[in-house]
Amino acid sequence: MLTTLEFTKQGVNKYQRNNMDELIIEKLTNIEQMLAAQSLLKKDVLNFEETCRYLDISQSHLYKLTSTKQIPHFCPQGKRLYFNRVELDEWLQRNRQASESDIEQAAIDYVIRNRHSKR
């Protein structure tokens, strides 16, 4: 028969093992996700699901963007959608919002250019 101390040690060891198993599974899941993300960066053409992951948007949102022709895509056989990763990057970077310092610099440049024309 186990003493209270031995029983407690076994319980703690089992608890530690379970926590360790959970930690290992969590780490492996993170590694798997990182590898999947890296593989997307190596591909030139992405399918629909890969594009959702790459852009971090839902499938319904991507369908809406493609159906309204707001995002560049290919539909070679009329069914499956494909996306050029470089074009997606360019699409993501459109409509850049200027920072405060960009606006200030543009104002300074404007004043300097127009100061000479008013004389």
Backbone torsions as a table, in degrees:
resi	resn	phi	psi	omega
1	MET	NA	142.9	-177.2
2	LEU	-83.3	139.7	173.5
3	THR	-77.8	167.6	-179.8
4	THR	-60.4	-40.3	-179.7
5	LEU	-64.8	-44.6	179.2
6	GLU	-64.9	-41.1	179.0
7	PHE	-62.7	-42.4	179.0
8	THR	-64.3	-42.6	179.3
9	LYS	-62.1	-42.3	179.4
10	GLN	-64.2	-41.0	178.5
11	GLY	-63.6	-43.3	178.9
12	VAL	-65.0	-44.7	179.1
13	ASN	-60.7	-42.2	178.6
14	LYS	-64.4	-41.9	178.8
15	TYR	-63.3	-43.4	179.3
16	GLN	-64.4	-40.2	178.6
17	ARG	-63.8	-45.0	179.4
18	ASN	-61.3	-43.1	177.9
19	ASN	-64.6	-40.2	179.2
20	MET	-64.9	-42.5	177.4
21	ASP	-60.9	-44.4	179.3
22	GLU	-63.3	-40.3	179.5
23	LEU	-64.8	-42.7	179.0
24	ILE	-63.7	-44.8	179.4
25	ILE	-62.5	-41.5	178.8
26	GLU	-62.6	-44.3	179.4
27	LYS	-63.7	-43.1	179.0
28	LEU	-63.6	-39.2	177.5
29	THR	-62.7	-42.6	177.8
30	ASN	-62.6	-42.2	178.9
31	ILE	-63.1	-43.2	179.3
32	GLU	-61.1	-42.6	178.6
33	GLN	-65.5	-39.1	178.9
34	MET	-66.4	-39.7	177.9
35	LEU	-65.9	-39.3	178.1
36	ALA	-64.4	-41.2	178.6
37	ALA	-64.5	-40.4	178.6
38	GLN	-65.8	-36.0	-179.6
39	SER	-66.8	-31.6	176.9
40	LEU	-64.9	-35.0	-178.9
41	LEU	-71.2	-19.7	-179.7
42	LYS	-87.1	-17.9	-176.5
43	LYS	-88.5	142.3	176.0
44	ASP	-86.9	-34.6	-177.8
45	VAL	-119.7	129.8	-178.7
46	LEU	-113.0	145.1	173.7
47	ASN	-83.4	-177.4	-174.0
48	PHE	-60.9	-49.8	-177.7
49	GLU	-64.2	-41.5	178.4
50	GLU	-63.4	-37.6	179.5
51	THR	-66.5	-39.1	176.5
52	CYS	-59.4	-44.2	178.3
53	ARG	-66.7	-43.2	-177.4
54	TYR	-62.0	-43.1	-178.8
55	LEU	-87.7	-10.7	-177.7
56	ASP	57.9	50.3	176.7
57	ILE	-129.8	163.2	-179.0
58	SER	-76.6	161.2	178.5
59	GLN	-63.9	-39.3	-179.4
60	SER	-64.7	-36.7	178.5
61	HIS	-67.9	-40.9	178.3
62	LEU	-65.6	-39.8	175.8
63	TYR	-59.1	-42.3	179.5
64	LYS	-62.9	-44.0	-179.9
65	LEU	-63.4	-38.5	-179.5
66	THR	-75.2	-39.9	-177.3
67	SER	-68.3	-28.0	177.5
68	THR	-95.9	7.5	177.8
69	LYS	54.4	41.7	178.2
70	GLN	-93.9	-10.5	-178.1
71	ILE	-132.8	138.4	-179.5
72	PRO	-69.1	133.1	-179.1
73	HIS	-156.2	168.3	179.0
74	PHE	-123.7	143.1	178.1
75	CYS	-137.1	74.6	-168.7
76	PRO	-62.3	-33.9	-178.2
77	GLN	-118.3	17.1	176.9
78	GLY	80.1	1.6	-177.9
79	LYS	-121.8	-69.3	-174.9
80	ARG	-80.4	144.1	179.9
81	LEU	-104.0	139.2	177.7
82	TYR	-131.0	155.4	-174.8
83	PHE	-137.6	138.1	175.5
84	ASN	-84.1	123.6	-174.9
85	ARG	-61.8	-39.1	179.4
86	VAL	-64.4	-42.0	177.7
87	GLU	-64.6	-35.3	176.5
88	LEU	-64.4	-41.8	178.0
89	ASP	-61.6	-43.1	178.0
90	GLU	-64.2	-41.0	178.8
91	TRP	-62.3	-40.6	179.1
92	LEU	-64.1	-31.2	-174.6
93	GLN	-93.8	6.7	178.2
94	ARG	-75.0	166.3	178.6
95	ASN	52.8	47.9	179.0
96	ARG	-62.4	136.2	176.2
97	GLN	-93.8	124.3	-178.1
98	ALA	-70.4	143.0	176.5
99	SER	-78.7	168.7	179.4
100	GLU	-59.2	-41.9	179.9
101	SER	-67.4	-34.1	175.7
102	ASP	-62.4	-43.8	-179.6
103	ILE	-65.8	-43.1	178.1
104	GLU	-61.8	-43.2	179.4
105	GLN	-64.8	-40.3	177.9
106	ALA	-63.2	-38.9	178.3
107	ALA	-65.5	-43.3	178.0
108	ILE	-62.2	-45.2	178.5
109	ASP	-61.2	-40.2	179.9
110	TYR	-63.8	-46.5	-180.0
111	VAL	-62.3	-43.9	-179.8
112	ILE	-63.2	-43.7	-180.0
113	ARG	-64.8	-43.0	-174.2
114	ASN	-85.7	-13.6	177.9
115	ARG	-64.5	-40.2	-178.6
116	HIS	-72.7	-29.8	-176.9
117	SER	-77.6	-21.3	-177.7
118	LYS	-87.2	-10.9	-178.5
119	ARG	-81.3	NA	NA
